[in-house]
Amino acid sequence: MHKKINYLIMFLVVLSLNFVFFYNVDIVRANNGKIIYVGGSGSGNYSSIQNAISESDDGDFIFVYSGNYSENIIINKSVSLFGINKKNVTIYGNDGLYSVLVKSSNVNISGFTIEKGNVGILLSGSDCKFCNITNNLIYSNFEAIRMTNTSKNNVNNNLFFRISSIGIVLYESSDNFILNNTFIELNKAIFLGRWSNNNIIAKNNITDYSYGIHLDYSFKNQILNNLIKNGDFGVYLTSSNNNTISNNLIGYNNQIGIYTISADENNIAENIFEENNKDIGKKSRPPDIKTPGFDILFVLIAILFITFVKKYK
């Protein structure tokens, strides 16, 4: 049985990394490690995913059998975490701050349902690079995936469903890939905030949202070949420039397909618009209103002083 599992793990690793060849980027993965089993009936299998991680070394594979795992997991090693089937392997976050916290580089997470956490998967810190989050169902969280101060990670081929706030949120995170994901029923599908630059958002399917993709103070990102339909605002840019928005199908938005606020210097080209209330909208920054300077204040005080002196002289 374990021999078959070994072949399955090898297949999952190759599948989760197949985007590398298409986009010609260098994503490093852990390899040549031992395989650790969680669940199932094998002798020596762990019952807890966290215990398996604690006993693992960099480069190990952790294979998780079907079951419900109520844990708040911390991954601080370069390991690969694979579930046998995302429909049958569930990590419950128990309404904690996160269900899974990733603090290391070269981490792979694939084949899980992740639900009932404030943040489903949190990738945090400058050491968190070259991670792959692939082929998961992330359901009923406040935020599904959050990246903070990370880079060069891949979020690929996941299903985000009924997320009360944001599907994928990035803060100060650059050079990441968000590819081939499906987003259904959420407030915002993807949010890039506060200096999240040079990210690629491509070939995602986004439906039933308030905001499809929102960029705020983020630059030089590429939004390409996405399907964005049935929401309020398809693509929403605030104070973000030098981004490329191209070859997307943006349709059936109640407000505006692409809306820019103080974001006049972006490349918006070759998109297809269908049945939006308005295809493209633009709002410039209001003119600066100067507050009275010291010289004006001094004159006002002088006038008041002279008036007071004359009145009581």
Sequence and secondary structure as in RCSB ss.txt:
>XXXX:A:sequence
MHKKINYLIMFLVVLSLNFVFFYNVDIVRANNGKIIYVGGSGSGNYSSIQNAISESDDGDFIFVYSGNYSENIII
NKSVSLFGINKKNVTIYGNDGLYSVLVKSSNVNISGFTIEKGNVGILLSGSDCKFCNITNNLIYSNFEAIRMTNT
SKNNVNNNLFFRISSIGIVLYESSDNFILNNTFIELNKAIFLGRWSNNNIIAKNNITDYSYGIHLDYSFKNQILN
NLIKNGDFGVYLTSSNNNTISNNLIGYNNQIGIYTISADENNIAENIFEENNKDIGKKSRPPDIKTPGFDILFVL
IAILFITFVKKYK
>XXXX:A:secstr
 HHHHHHHHHHHHHHHTTHHHHHT       S  EEEESSS TT BS HHHHHHT  TT EEEE SEEEE  EEE
 SS EEEES TTTEEEE TTSSEEEEE SSS EEES EEESSSEEEEEESTT BS EEES EEES SEEEEEES 
BS EEES EEEEEEEEEEEEES BS EEES EEEEEEEEEEEESS  S EEES EEEEEEEEEEEES  S EEES
 EEEEEEEEEEEES  S EEES EEEEEEEEEEEEES    EEES EEES S SEEEE          HHHHHHH
HHHHHHHHHHHH 
